[in-house]
Amino acid sequence: MILSAPLINRTEPYIAGMPFIFFWHLLWLIIGPIFLTIAYLIRVGKIKV
């Protein structure tokens, strides 16, 4: 994610009224905890894979 910042640092396109880089960071702030929660549930055995 950090290495991709120079590639996506543009003022256009706008997504949901935000420049793409702001949207990208906001998206990962939402997705990151979801992935970590799923990994935790798999590790403690609440989800069988």
Backbone as JSON Lines, residues from 0, in Angstrom:
{"i":0,"aa":"M","n":[0.82,-1.18,0.0],"ca":[0.0,0.0,0.0],"c":[0.87,1.25,0.0]}
{"i":1,"aa":"I","n":[1.92,1.28,0.78],"ca":[2.78,2.47,0.84],"c":[3.49,2.68,-0.49]}
{"i":2,"aa":"L","n":[3.96,1.62,-1.1],"ca":[4.67,1.75,-2.37],"c":[3.76,2.15,-3.52]}
{"i":3,"aa":"S","n":[2.46,1.94,-3.37],"ca":[1.54,2.3,-4.44],"c":[1.15,3.77,-4.4]}
{"i":4,"aa":"A","n":[1.44,4.48,-3.33],"ca":[1.02,5.89,-3.2],"c":[1.51,6.77,-4.35]}
{"i":5,"aa":"P","n":[2.77,6.69,-4.79],"ca":[3.17,7.54,-5.92],"c":[2.42,7.21,-7.21]}
{"i":6,"aa":"L","n":[1.96,5.99,-7.35],"ca":[1.25,5.6,-8.56],"c":[-0.18,6.12,-8.59]}
{"i":7,"aa":"I","n":[-0.79,6.29,-7.42],"ca":[-2.18,6.71,-7.37],"c":[-2.36,8.15,-6.93]}
{"i":8,"aa":"N","n":[-1.27,8.88,-6.73],"ca":[-1.34,10.26,-6.27],"c":[-1.71,11.18,-7.43]}
{"i":9,"aa":"R","n":[-2.98,11.26,-7.69],"ca":[-3.52,12.1,-8.77],"c":[-4.69,12.91,-8.2]}
{"i":10,"aa":"T","n":[-4.98,14.03,-8.82],"ca":[-6.17,14.79,-8.4],"c":[-7.42,14.26,-9.09]}
{"i":11,"aa":"E","n":[-7.26,13.61,-10.19],"ca":[-8.38,13.0,-10.9],"c":[-8.17,11.5,-10.93]}
{"i":12,"aa":"P","n":[-9.08,10.66,-10.86],"ca":[-10.52,10.85,-10.78],"c":[-10.98,11.1,-9.35]}
{"i":13,"aa":"Y","n":[-12.18,11.63,-9.24],"ca":[-12.8,11.79,-7.94],"c":[-13.74,10.61,-7.71]}
{"i":14,"aa":"I","n":[-13.69,10.04,-6.53],"ca":[-14.59,8.95,-6.16],"c":[-15.26,9.37,-4.86]}
{"i":15,"aa":"A","n":[-16.57,9.4,-4.86],"ca":[-17.36,9.83,-3.71],"c":[-16.96,11.24,-3.27]}
{"i":16,"aa":"G","n":[-16.6,12.09,-4.21],"ca":[-16.26,13.47,-3.92],"c":[-14.85,13.69,-3.38]}
{"i":17,"aa":"M","n":[-14.04,12.62,-3.35],"ca":[-12.68,12.72,-2.83],"c":[-11.69,12.38,-3.93]}
{"i":18,"aa":"P","n":[-10.5,12.98,-3.89],"ca":[-9.45,12.52,-4.81],"c":[-9.17,11.04,-4.55]}
{"i":19,"aa":"F","n":[-8.69,10.37,-5.56],"ca":[-8.53,8.92,-5.49],"c":[-7.65,8.48,-4.33]}
{"i":20,"aa":"I","n":[-6.57,9.22,-4.04],"ca":[-5.66,8.79,-2.97],"c":[-6.35,8.84,-1.61]}
{"i":21,"aa":"F","n":[-7.22,9.82,-1.36],"ca":[-7.96,9.85,-0.1],"c":[-8.93,8.68,-0.02]}
{"i":22,"aa":"F","n":[-9.61,8.43,-1.14],"ca":[-10.54,7.3,-1.17],"c":[-9.8,5.99,-0.94]}
{"i":23,"aa":"W","n":[-8.61,5.83,-1.55],"ca":[-7.8,4.62,-1.41],"c":[-7.43,4.39,0.05]}
{"i":24,"aa":"H","n":[-6.98,5.43,0.75],"ca":[-6.62,5.29,2.16],"c":[-7.84,5.01,3.03]}
{"i":25,"aa":"L","n":[-8.95,5.67,2.76],"ca":[-10.17,5.42,3.51],"c":[-10.64,3.99,3.3]}
{"i":26,"aa":"L","n":[-10.55,3.52,2.08],"ca":[-10.94,2.14,1.77],"c":[-10.11,1.15,2.58]}
{"i":27,"aa":"W","n":[-8.79,1.35,2.67],"ca":[-7.94,0.44,3.43],"c":[-8.14,0.57,4.92]}
{"i":28,"aa":"L","n":[-8.56,1.75,5.4],"ca":[-8.9,1.89,6.81],"c":[-10.13,1.06,7.17]}
{"i":29,"aa":"I","n":[-11.0,0.84,6.21],"ca":[-12.19,0.03,6.43],"c":[-11.89,-1.45,6.2]}
{"i":30,"aa":"I","n":[-11.17,-1.78,5.13],"ca":[-10.9,-3.17,4.77],"c":[-9.9,-3.83,5.7]}
{"i":31,"aa":"G","n":[-8.89,-3.1,6.16],"ca":[-7.85,-3.67,7.01],"c":[-8.38,-4.36,8.26]}
{"i":32,"aa":"P","n":[-9.19,-3.68,9.07],"ca":[-9.74,-4.34,10.25],"c":[-10.64,-5.54,9.92]}
{"i":33,"aa":"I","n":[-11.32,-5.48,8.79],"ca":[-12.15,-6.62,8.38],"c":[-11.27,-7.84,8.12]}
{"i":34,"aa":"F","n":[-10.17,-7.66,7.38],"ca":[-9.24,-8.77,7.13],"c":[-8.65,-9.29,8.43]}
{"i":35,"aa":"L","n":[-8.26,-8.39,9.33],"ca":[-7.68,-8.81,10.6],"c":[-8.69,-9.57,11.46]}
{"i":36,"aa":"T","n":[-9.94,-9.15,11.45],"ca":[-10.97,-9.86,12.2],"c":[-11.19,-11.25,11.65]}
{"i":37,"aa":"I","n":[-11.23,-11.38,10.33],"ca":[-11.38,-12.7,9.71],"c":[-10.2,-13.58,10.05]}
{"i":38,"aa":"A","n":[-8.99,-13.05,9.98],"ca":[-7.79,-13.83,10.32],"c":[-7.84,-14.27,11.78]}
{"i":39,"aa":"Y","n":[-8.27,-13.39,12.67],"ca":[-8.38,-13.74,14.09],"c":[-9.39,-14.86,14.29]}
{"i":40,"aa":"L","n":[-10.55,-14.74,13.66],"ca":[-11.58,-15.76,13.82],"c":[-11.14,-17.11,13.27]}
{"i":41,"aa":"I","n":[-10.39,-17.1,12.2],"ca":[-9.84,-18.35,11.66],"c":[-8.84,-18.93,12.65]}
{"i":42,"aa":"R","n":[-8.0,-18.08,13.21],"ca":[-6.95,-18.56,14.13],"c":[-7.52,-19.15,15.42]}
{"i":43,"aa":"V","n":[-8.55,-18.54,15.98],"ca":[-9.12,-19.07,17.22],"c":[-10.09,-20.21,16.97]}
{"i":44,"aa":"G","n":[-10.34,-20.52,15.72],"ca":[-11.15,-21.69,15.39],"c":[-12.63,-21.45,15.25]}
{"i":45,"aa":"K","n":[-13.07,-20.21,15.21],"ca":[-14.49,-19.93,15.06],"c":[-14.95,-20.06,13.61]}
{"i":46,"aa":"I","n":[-14.01,-19.96,12.67],"ca":[-14.3,-20.13,11.25],"c":[-13.42,-21.27,10.75]}
{"i":47,"aa":"K","n":[-14.05,-22.25,10.12],"ca":[-13.29,-23.37,9.55],"c":[-13.0,-23.08,8.08]}
{"i":48,"aa":"V","n":[-11.76,-23.27,7.7],"ca":[-11.36,-23.03,6.31],"c":[-11.03,-24.34,5.66]}
